[in-house]
Amino acid sequence: MNLSKAKNSVYAKSIKEVVQACDSMRKNTENPVDVSLSEFVQSRWGISMETLYEDLGLNASIDSISNIFTLPDESNRWLIPEIIRDALRLGLRKNPIWADMIAAEQSIANPSVVIPHLNMSDATPRYVGEGETISKGAISFGQKSLKIRKMGRGIRIPYEVAQYVSINVMSTFLQDFGVKLNHGIDALMIDVLINGEQEDGSESAPLVGIGTIGAFSYRDLLKVWIRMARIGRTPFGIIGGEEAAIDTLFLDEFKRRDAGTTEKTLNVRTPIPQTSAYYIHGSMPADQQMLVDRTSAIIKYNAQPLLVESEKIVSNQTIETYASLTTGFGILYRDARVVMDSSLAFASVGFPAYMDVDPLEQVEIV
């Protein structure tokens, strides 16, 4: 730590004000913003965090968190939860499933949203005679409540860690804490994708069986892919547990490599995926796999961005840090994901009536 620079710092006296401004933006009840200190510093002063640390006399590769407590200006202590928050934030962005599956992300001030709804039966095309009035379908609007959940955890950082471990090294370990938070967000999303966000199950995913119970085949995948494509859904990925993933990856159509080309080529114009991402997650039931159209299935709603608060506990010589966020998911279109269950027969559990696309492909003559 460079005490000479610390004493002549340009920004030290403004640290508390800047951190409080960031917190105010995150806790805004109308439009909470997930802003990091580095983003705010860049916007306010046009400098990077590295430049800020240099101005404060800190070297993140050498100095530890305890060095911040010894800086001349006590305002610098407000940096500690921000350093921890930035590390957790990096962990939250390490390969989450939800980021690939959501159609959009939206900030909300309360757990209710208003969404449009198009009744499929109102979309059936009709012939229009000369001079006749074109008949109309309807887009209706409805309001529904969402399951908004607060997720959080506290961690204790012993004085020894704060004193002897550099800021950069400790940040690397704290990223794993962010990864664990991600697991919780992924689990919440998968629960909503399967069961919907309504207590009465009205937004639950369509559930279908397979051709032969216990004998999952490529034909079963094709059946769902084609039906989703016919109603305008493009399944981007599949979510399943480890065993279901192995069953799918072991299908001949995925594991076999044939040389040469076939004599004839059938070019299917209905958009069946040529490639599909597979996501393995322990929240999926053992016999189930879920096909998801990421453009239409689910939206992530953010009520409170990542919040980190810290306090120094002298009695046990630890720095206690608490991280929390409040978020939820809402179904956009019920038919934009389908759950396949290998323990059920398709003959008994097939597509629900609202996924019956044949009537929509018949032009009504009146």
C-alpha positions in Angstrom: 0.0 0.0 0.0 1.3 3.4 -1.0 0.4 5.7 1.9 1.8 8.8 0.1 -0.7 8.3 -2.7 -3.5 7.5 -0.2 -2.9 10.8 1.6 -3.1 12.8 -1.6 -6.0 10.8 -3.2 -8.3 12.8 -5.4 -11.2 10.4 -5.0 -11.0 9.0 -1.5 -13.4 11.5 0.1 -16.1 10.7 -2.5 -16.1 6.9 -2.1 -18.9 6.8 0.4 -21.0 9.2 -1.7 -20.4 7.1 -4.8 -21.2 3.8 -3.1 -24.4 5.2 -1.7 -25.4 6.5 -5.1 -24.9 3.0 -6.5 -27.1 1.5 -3.7 -29.8 4.1 -4.4 -30.0 3.0 -8.0 -30.1 -0.7 -7.0 -32.9 -0.1 -4.5 -35.0 2.2 -6.6 -38.6 1.0 -6.1 -39.7 2.1 -9.6 -36.7 1.0 -11.7 -34.0 -0.9 -9.9 -30.7 -1.0 -11.8 -28.0 -3.6 -11.4 -25.1 -1.2 -11.6 -21.5 -2.1 -10.5 -19.2 0.3 -8.8 -16.8 0.0 -11.8 -19.6 1.0 -14.2 -20.6 3.9 -12.0 -17.0 5.1 -11.6 -16.5 5.0 -15.3 -19.6 7.0 -15.9 -19.0 9.5 -13.1 -15.2 10.1 -13.4 -14.3 8.4 -16.7 -11.7 6.1 -15.0 -11.3 2.4 -14.4 -11.3 0.6 -11.1 -7.5 0.0 -11.6 -7.0 3.7 -11.8 -9.2 4.3 -8.7 -7.2 1.7 -6.8 -3.9 3.4 -7.9 -5.3 6.8 -6.7 -6.2 5.3 -3.3 -2.7 3.8 -3.0 -4.0 0.2 -3.3 -2.5 -2.6 -5.4 -5.2 -5.3 -5.8 -2.6 -8.0 -6.6 -0.7 -7.4 -3.3 -2.9 -5.5 -0.8 -5.6 -7.3 1.2 -9.0 -6.1 2.4 -7.5 -5.3 5.9 -5.3 -2.7 4.2 -8.4 -0.8 3.3 -9.2 -0.4 7.0 -5.8 1.3 7.5 -6.3 3.9 4.8 -6.3 7.5 6.1 -9.8 8.3 4.9 -12.5 6.1 6.6 -14.7 6.6 3.5 -12.5 3.9 1.8 -14.1 1.2 3.9 -17.2 1.6 1.8 -15.2 -0.2 -0.9 -15.3 -3.5 0.8 -18.8 -4.7 0.1 -18.4 -3.4 -3.5 -15.2 -5.4 -4.0 -17.1 -8.5 -2.7 -20.2 -7.6 -4.9 -18.1 -7.3 -8.0 -16.6 -10.8 -7.4 -20.1 -12.3 -6.8 -21.4 -10.6 -9.9 -18.6 -12.2 -12.0 -19.6 -15.6 -10.6 -23.3 -14.9 -11.4 -22.3 -14.6 -15.1 -20.4 -17.9 -15.3 -22.3 -20.2 -17.5 -25.8 -19.8 -16.1 -28.6 -21.7 -17.8 -31.2 -19.0 -17.3 -29.3 -16.5 -19.4 -29.6 -18.7 -22.5 -33.3 -19.5 -21.9 -35.1 -16.2 -21.2 -36.9 -14.3 -23.9 -36.3 -11.0 -22.0 -35.3 -9.5 -18.7 -37.4 -6.8 -17.1 -37.2 -4.7 -13.9 -40.4 -4.6 -11.9 -41.6 -2.7 -8.8 -44.2 -5.2 -7.6 -45.0 -8.9 -8.1 -47.8 -8.4 -10.7 -47.4 -7.7 -14.4 -49.8 -7.1 -17.2 -49.3 -9.2 -20.3 -51.0 -9.6 -23.7 -52.6 -12.9 -24.7 -53.6 -14.2 -28.1 -56.2 -16.9 -28.2 -55.1 -19.4 -30.9 -58.7 -20.0 -32.0 -59.0 -16.3 -32.8 -56.1 -16.6 -35.3 -57.8 -19.1 -37.7 -57.6 -17.5 -41.2 -60.9 -17.1 -43.2 -61.6 -16.4 -46.9 -62.8 -12.9 -47.5 -65.2 -12.3 -50.4 -65.1 -9.2 -52.7 -66.3 -6.2 -50.7 -66.7 -8.2 -47.5 -65.5 -7.0 -44.1 -62.5 -8.8 -42.8 -63.4 -10.7 -39.7 -61.3 -10.0 -36.6 -59.6 -12.1 -34.0 -58.6 -10.6 -30.6 -55.7 -9.9 -28.4 -56.8 -9.8 -24.8 -54.9 -8.4 -21.8 -54.6 -10.0 -18.4 -52.8 -9.5 -15.2 -51.1 -12.2 -13.2 -49.0 -12.4 -10.1 -45.5 -13.9 -10.1 -43.5 -15.9 -7.7 -40.9 -13.3 -6.7 -38.2 -14.8 -4.4 -35.4 -13.4 -2.4 -32.3 -15.5 -2.4 -29.4 -14.8 -0.2 -26.6 -16.1 2.0 -24.1 -14.8 4.5 -20.4 -15.6 4.6 -17.8 -14.9 7.3 -14.4 -13.8 6.3 -11.9 -14.4 9.1 -9.4 -11.6 9.9 -6.6 -13.9 8.7 -8.1 -14.0 5.2 -8.7 -10.3 5.2 -5.2 -9.6 6.4 -3.1 -12.0 4.3 -5.0 -12.8 1.1 -4.8 -10.2 -1.7 -7.9 -8.6 -3.0 -7.6 -10.3 -6.4 -7.1 -13.8 -5.0 -10.0 -13.4 -2.5 -12.2 -12.1 -5.4 -11.4 -15.3 -7.3 -12.7 -17.5 -4.4 -15.7 -15.2 -3.9 -16.8 -15.8 -7.6 -17.6 -19.4 -6.6 -20.2 -17.9 -4.1 -21.8 -16.2 -7.1 -21.8 -19.4 -9.0 -23.8 -21.0 -6.1 -26.3 -18.2 -6.3 -26.6 -18.9 -10.0 -27.6 -22.5 -9.2 -30.5 -21.2 -7.2 -31.7 -18.9 -10.0 -31.4 -21.8 -12.5 -33.4 -24.0 -10.2 -36.1 -21.4 -9.8 -36.4 -20.9 -13.6 -36.7 -24.7 -14.2 -39.4 -25.0 -11.6 -41.4 -22.2 -13.3 -40.8 -23.7 -16.7 -42.2 -27.0 -15.5 -44.9 -25.9 -13.2 -45.7 -22.4 -14.3 -45.9 -19.5 -11.9 -49.6 -19.9 -11.0 -50.7 -21.8 -7.9 -53.5 -23.4 -9.9 -51.1 -24.9 -12.5 -52.7 -23.0 -15.3 -49.3 -22.1 -16.8 -47.7 -25.5 -16.4 -45.7 -27.0 -19.3 -47.4 -29.4 -21.7 -46.5 -33.0 -20.7 -46.2 -35.8 -23.3 -45.1 -39.4 -23.1 -43.0 -41.4 -25.6 -43.7 -44.1 -28.1 -42.6 -47.0 -25.9 -42.2 -46.5 -22.1 -38.6 -46.7 -21.1 -37.3 -46.8 -24.6 -36.6 -43.2 -25.5 -35.9 -42.7 -29.2 -35.0 -40.1 -31.8 -38.6 -40.4 -33.1 -39.9 -39.1 -29.8 -37.7 -36.0 -30.1 -38.9 -35.5 -33.7 -42.5 -35.7 -32.7 -42.1 -32.7 -30.3 -39.8 -30.8 -32.5 -42.2 -31.0 -35.4 -45.3 -30.1 -33.4 -43.5 -27.1 -31.8 -42.3 -25.9 -35.2 -45.8 -26.1 -36.7 -47.1 -23.7 -34.1 -44.3 -21.3 -34.6 -42.0 -22.4 -31.8 -38.3 -23.1 -32.4 -36.9 -25.3 -29.6 -33.4 -24.0 -29.0 -32.3 -26.3 -26.2 -33.1 -29.3 -24.0 -32.9 -29.4 -20.2 -32.5 -32.7 -18.5 -30.8 -34.6 -15.7 -27.5 -36.6 -16.1 -29.2 -39.9 -16.9 -31.6 -38.4 -19.4 -28.7 -36.5 -21.0 -26.8 -39.8 -21.4 -29.8 -41.5 -22.9 -30.2 -38.7 -25.5 -26.5 -38.4 -26.3 -26.4 -42.2 -26.7 -29.0 -42.2 -29.5 -27.6 -43.5 -32.8 -28.7 -40.2 -34.5 -26.3 -38.3 -32.2 -23.4 -40.6 -31.6 -23.1 -42.3 -35.0 -20.8 -40.9 -37.7 -21.5 -42.2 -41.2 -19.2 -41.5 -44.1 -20.5 -40.4 -47.5 -23.9 -39.1 -48.4 -27.3 -40.7 -48.9 -28.6 -41.4 -52.4 -31.6 -39.1 -52.0 -31.9 -35.9 -50.0 -35.1 -34.9 -48.2 -35.0 -31.2 -47.4 -37.6 -30.7 -44.7 -38.7 -27.1 -44.8 -40.6 -27.1 -41.4 -37.8 -25.9 -39.1 -36.6 -28.9 -37.3 -33.4 -28.1 -35.3 -30.2 -29.3 -37.0 -28.4 -28.7 -33.7 -29.6 -28.4 -30.2 -28.0 -27.2 -27.0 -28.3 -29.6 -24.0 -28.3 -28.3 -20.4 -27.8 -30.7 -17.5 -29.4 -29.7 -14.2 -30.3 -31.6 -11.1 -33.7 -29.9 -10.8 -35.1 -31.9 -13.7 -37.0 -35.1 -12.7 -35.1 -38.3 -13.7 -37.5 -39.4 -16.4 -38.1 -36.0 -17.9 -36.5 -33.7 -20.5 -37.8 -30.3 -21.5 -37.5 -28.7 -24.9 -37.6 -24.9 -24.7 -38.0 -22.1 -27.3 -35.9 -19.4 -25.7 -37.6 -16.6 -27.7 -41.1 -17.3 -26.3 -41.1 -19.4 -23.2 -40.1 -17.3 -20.2 -39.2 -13.8 -19.0 -37.0 -13.0 -16.0 -38.3 -10.3 -13.7 -35.9 -8.4 -11.4 -37.3 -6.7 -8.3 -34.0 -6.2 -6.5 -30.5 -6.5 -8.1 -27.6 -8.1 -6.2 -27.3 -6.4 -2.8 -24.1 -6.9 -0.7 -23.8 -5.6 2.9 -20.8 -6.1 5.2 -20.0 -5.5 8.9 -16.9 -6.0 11.0 -17.5 -8.2 14.0 -14.7 -7.6 16.5 -15.9 -10.2 19.0 -15.0 -13.2 16.7 -12.6 -11.3 14.4 -14.6 -11.7 11.2 -16.1 -9.6 8.4 -19.6 -10.8 7.9 -21.0 -10.3 4.4 -24.6 -10.9 3.3 -25.5 -11.2 -0.4 -29.1 -11.3 -1.6 -31.2 -10.7 -4.7 -34.9 -10.7 -5.5 -36.0 -12.2 -8.8 -38.7 -14.3 -10.4 -39.8 -15.8 -13.7 -43.0 -15.5 -15.7 -44.3 -17.7 -18.5 -44.7 -15.9 -21.8 -46.3 -18.6 -24.0 -47.4 -21.9 -22.4 -46.7 -23.9 -25.6 -43.1 -22.6 -26.0 -41.8 -25.5 -23.9 -42.7 -29.2 -23.8 -41.8 -31.8 -21.1 -41.2 -35.3 -22.4 -41.6 -38.1 -19.8 -40.1 -41.5 -20.6 -42.2 -43.1 -17.9 -45.5 -42.2 -19.8 -46.9 -43.5 -23.1 -47.6 -40.9 -25.8 -50.8 -42.9 -26.7 -52.2 -42.0 -23.2 -50.4 -38.7 -22.6 -50.2 -36.8 -25.9 -50.2 -33.2 -26.9 -52.9 -31.1 -25.1 -55.8 -29.6 -27.0 -54.3 -26.1 -27.1 -51.3 -27.5 -29.1 -53.6 -29.0 -31.7 -52.4 -27.1 -34.8 -54.4 -28.9 -37.5 -57.5 -26.6 -37.2 -55.3 -23.6 -37.6 -54.0 -24.8 -40.9 -57.5 -25.1 -42.3 -58.9 -21.9 -43.9 -62.5 -21.4 -42.9 -64.8 -20.8 -45.8 -67.9 -18.8 -44.8 
